[in-house]
Amino acid sequence: MSTAQQVPDILSPEFAADPYPAYRVMRESAPLIWHEATQSYIVSRYEDVERVFKDKAGQFTTDNYDWQLEPVHGKTILQLSGREHAVRRALVAPAFRGADLQEKFLPVIERNSRELIDAFRHTGSADLVSDYATRFPVNVIADMLGLDKADHERFHRWYTAVIAFLGNLSGDPEVTAAGERTRDEFAEYMLPIIRERRDRLGDDLLSTLCAAEVDGVKMSDEDIKAFCSLLLAAGGETTDKAIASIFVNLLLNPEQLAAVREDRSLIARAFAETLRFTPPVQMIMRQSATEVELTGGTVPAGATVTCLIGAANRDGDRYRDPDRFDIFRDDLTTTTAFSAAADHLAFALGRHFCVGALLAKAEVEIGVNQLLDAMPDVRLAEGYDPVEQGVFTRGPQSVPVRFTPAAA
């Protein structure tokens, strides 16, 4: 097995600036690394990450979330297994697919996107990150839950602190403290609302969660609070970065942007390829339940395994010309890209496949459609070179664009 000394360190400034060359070195010469600073085994090849996520042999658990998620969210559905997990997932999943998504929440998504675009459609310029992407998914989730969108700044501050906590690989005590503070603040905010909603159910998602029952089991106030916290962080940060990254990838490949503008059914392909090429979540941890053989060595029982999604999604053994953004590639299946049968790894796989994948797809398709309508000749601001930031989650910090403004 390799040690971190032989490859670029995931905590180094060089890695943060551009992890993709380091990923290549790992896949080729160090597919399994013991990383002292994070006390974890790092895996980078597609076949290994896929195996950990699918976990057909029951060798991996989400016990790592006891220390990774619980301090900021409380106990979440991601930490559960077996029947407990299946029942909780059955309680929350219907809201994110089928009739509920189509009838209840598509109008919410359309309205929130339009409101944000209306603020800049007549100006001829915008920053797609600060003016749109960071606000859109959080506003949608707040609206879905029946929360006050006037609290947007708090929601945004909370999910930023939570994501920083999850990605605090170097153990910065200030980041830890801010994350734990967020848990208390969110509980103080959310629990009274949940109790009030139980007494006066509406047609929002929070009411659905309060009323949902499977096999005689209902979600407790704490269950619901933890799920809402998870939804804000996971649904905010990831969709935010995905939308910004789709535009960067398309703007840097003008012929593909032209194709998407002409045929909007290609938006789903652009999203799937963005999830492969520049996934918003670059790494996910699991814990080994038994001793496991992976490419390059053995992982002992009870170890944290850091799965590098960003590396696995660019594995040349799985994807042809993996470092090229290509919405027309034939080795990525768009029809299954937003289901547990996905062949990219950005939503994980198996029983912990992202419950919000279809919600994210709906947000991205509606958002990109409306943005292209409002900015038919969108282009990057002159002299601007999009820079990605982040290690645990990654995306452009700013995407300033210019376009011919719509007539008032």
N, C-alpha and C positions, 0 to 999 in steps of 0.2 A: 504493500500500500504506500501511496505517496504521502509526503508531508507538505504542509503549506509553503515551506521554504522554496520548493521547486517551481511554484507557479505564482502568478500575481495574487496578492492577498485580497480577499473580498472586502477588507476594511481599509485598503489603501486608497489614497487620493487618485492614483492612476486608474484603479478599478472603477471608482465612482465616476470618473470622467468618461470612460468608455469601457464597459465590461465585456464587450463582445470578443475582442482579441484574447482576453483572459479565458473566456468560456471555451474558445477553440483549443487553447493549450490544455485546459483541463480535460476536455473530451478526448483529445488525442493521446495525452501522455500521463494524465492523472485522473482517471474517471472516478476514483474514490479517494478522498483526502480526509485525514484527521485534522480538524482545524482547532487549535488550542484555545484561541481567544473566545470562540463561541461554544467551545466544548461540544462540537458536533461533527458528524461525518458528512462531507459534502459530495453529492452525486450530480453528475452533469450530462450523462448520455441519455438519449430519449428512451431506450429500452429499459434502463434502470428506473428513471423517474416514472414512467408509465407503470412499471411493475409495482412500485411503492404505492402509487395512487390507487390502482385497481385492487391490489392486495387480495387476490383471490385465495391465497393460502392462510389469511388471517395472521400475517406476520407483523403488521404495522397498525398502530393505534394513533388516536389524536390526544393521547395523555399529555403531550407537550403543551396543549392549550391550557392545562391547569395553571401553568406559570406564565404562558404567553398571552392568553386572552382573559382569563378570569379576573386578574387584578384590575382590568379596565372595564370589562363588560359585566362581570358576574358570570355565573355558570351558563354557558350557551349550548345550543343544540349541537354545535360542532364537537363538544366534548363527550357527547353521549354515544352509546353504541347499542347494538342489539335491538330489542323490542322498544326500549326507552327512546332510542334515536328514531326508530321507524314511526312510532306514534307521534312524537313531536314534529317530525318532518311532514307526516300526513296532516297535521293540524295547520301548518303554515303554507305548504306547497300550493294548495288550490288557488290562493290569491295571486300566484305568480305565473299562472298558465290558464289556457282555455277561456271560458266565458267571463270570469272575473276580470282577467287582464284585458280582454277585448272590449267588454261593455263598460266596465267601471273605470279602468285606468288609462286606456288610450286617450280619451278626451282630456284627462288630467295632464298627460304627457304633452299632447298637442298644445294645450293652452299655455303651459309653463314655458315651452320652447318659444312660442310666438311672442309672449310678453317680453322675454329677454331680447329677442331679435328686434322688436319694435323700438327698443331704446337706441339702437344704432343703425337701423336699416337706411335711414335718410342721411347719414353722416359721411359715408364713403370710407370709413376706417373703423377697425375694432381690434381688440386683443381677444382672440378666441378663447384664451384661458380665463382671464379675469372678468371679461364681459359676459362670458357664456358658460364655458365648460365647468368651472368650479361651482357655479350657481345652479345650473340646470338640474342635475340629479338630486341634489339636496332639496331643492324646492319641490321636485316631484315626490320624493319620499315624505316630506313634511305634509304635503297635500294629501297623499294617499292615506297617511296615518290620521289625518284630520287635526294636525298641529298648526300653530300659528306661524305663517311664513315670515312674520315680522321678527321671529326669533332666529332668522337665517344666520346672522353673524355668530350667535351662540352655537348653533348646530355645526357651522363650519369650523369654529375654533375647537369644538369638542372632537370632531372626526379627525382634524389635523393632529391633535394631541394623541389620539388613540393610534393613528397610523404611525406616528413618530415612536410611540411606545413599542408597537409591534416590530418596528424596524430598528430598534435600539440595540443593534448587534454589539456595539462597543460598551454597552452598560453605563451610559451617561446618567448619573443620579438625578440630574435636573429633569431630564426627559421622563424618567421613571416616575418622579414625583408629580409632574404635570399630568401624566396619564392616570395616575391613581386619584388625583384631585378631580379629574374629569368624571370618573366613575361616581364619585359622591355627588357632584353637581348634577349629573344626568339623572341619578336616582331621585334627588330632591325635586327635580323638575317633572320627571315622568310618572312617578308612582301616584301622586295625587290625581293626575290626569287619567291614569288607568282606572283608579277606583271610581272616579266620577263617571267615566265612560261605561263601566259595568252597570251603573244605575240607569244610564240613559244611552242605550245602544243606538248608533246611527248606521249609515251605510258605508262607513270608512273602514280601512284595513284594521285599525286599532279595535274597532267594535267587532270585526270578524274574528280577530285573535281572542278577544274577551269571550266570545260566544262559542268558539269552535270546540267540538267535543269528538273524540275518537275512542271507541271502546270504553266509554265511561270516564275517560280522562280529559280534564280541561287544563289549560295552561294557568299556572299561578301568576300573581302580579309580578313576581321576580322573574319568571320565565319570559313574560311579555316584555318587561323592561330590558332584559338582556338581549332579546331578539331585536327590539327596536334600536338598541345601541349598536348591535352588530350590523343591522340593515343600514343605518346611517353611515357607518365607517366603510363597510364593504361596498355598499351601493354608491356612496358618494365618491370616494377616492378612485375607484376603478373606472367607473363610467366617465368621470371627469378626465382622467388621463387617456382613456381610449378615444374619446372624441377629439381631443387635441392631437393625439398621435395619428389618427386617421387623416386629418387634414394635412399635417406635416408630410406624411408619407405620400399622399396624393399630390400635394403642391410641389414636392420634389420629383414627382413622376408625372409631368403634365399630360402625357398621352393617356395615362390611366385615369387622371382626373377628367379629361375630356370624355372618355368612355363612360365613366360613372355619371357625369352630367347628362349625357345623352340617354343612358339607360339606367334608370334609378334602381332597377332590380339588382344591379351590381353592388349596391351599398352593402348588402349582406356579405358579399365576397370580400369587399374592402375591409369590413370589420373583422371577418375571420382571418384574413391575411395579416391585419394589424395585430391581432391577438397572438399570432404566430411570430411575426417579425419583431414587434416591439411590445411585448406583453406588459400591461400596467403592473401586474404583480410578478416580480422577477424570481421570487423564491417562496416556497411553502415548506414548513417543517412537519415531520411525522416522528413517532417514536417506535423503535423496534420492540416487538413483544417477545421475540425469540432471537437466537443467533441467526443471522441471514447472510448468505453468500450473494454478493453483488459483483459486477465487473470490477476487477482490481483488488478484491480482498473480502474480508469478513467483517460484518458489523455485529458487535455483541448485543445481547438482549438489554433492553432498557436504555438504549442510546438515542440521542436526538439525531435525526437524519435531515439535513438541509437539502431539499430538492431544488435544483436550479432550473426553473422553468425557462428562463431566458436563454440558457445554454442548450437545453434539450430541444427547444423549438427551432434551433438552428443546427441541428445535428445532420450532417451530410449523409449519414447512413439512412436517414428517414426522409429528408427533403432534398430534392435536386436544387442545386445552386441556392443554398439556404440563406446566404447573405444578400440576396436580391429580393426586393419587394415586388411581388408579382400577383396581382389579383386574379390572373388567368391561369395560375399554376394548376396542374391536374393531379397533384399529389396532396391536396388539401380538400376535404369534402365539405362544401358549404352546407349541404342539406342536413348534415348531422353536427355541424360546428357548435350548435347551441343546445346540445343534448348530451347525456352521459356517454353517448357513442362518439363524441368528438375525437378527432385524431390530432388536434393540437392540445396543449396541456394547460392553457391559461386559466381554465375554470376548474382545474384538478379533474379527477375522474372517479368512477366508482360511487360508493354510497354517499360520499361527501362532495359530490359534484355540485357546483354552485347553484343553489336553489333560485337565484335571481337571474340566471342566464337569459331567459326569454324576456324578462323585464329590461335587461340591458340591451338586448337586440332591438326591442321596441323603441327604447329611448334613442338609440343610435340611428335607427332607420328614420324615425320622425325628425330628429334633430338635424341630421345631415341633409335630408330632403329640404327642410325649411331653410337651412343656411344656404344651400345651393340656389334655391329660388330667390332668396334675398340678395345674394351676391353672385350673379351669373358670371362675372369676370374676375372672381376672387384671385388674388395673387399675394405672395409674401411682401411685406414692406421692404422697400429697397435697402439693400445692404444687410438685411437681417439673415442670420444663420441660426436656424432653430437648434437650441441646445437642450438635451435631456438632462434631468437631474434625478438623483435618488438611487438607492441600492436595493432596498427591500421592495419598494414600489418605485416606478420610474416613469417619467414623462416630461414633456416640454414645460418649462416654467412660464413661457410667454410665447404667443404666436400672433404677432401683429400683422394684420392683413389690410390691403387696400382693395377697393371695388368701386364701381360706378354706383352712386347712391340711387335708391328708388325715388321716383318722383313723389313729392309730398301730396 
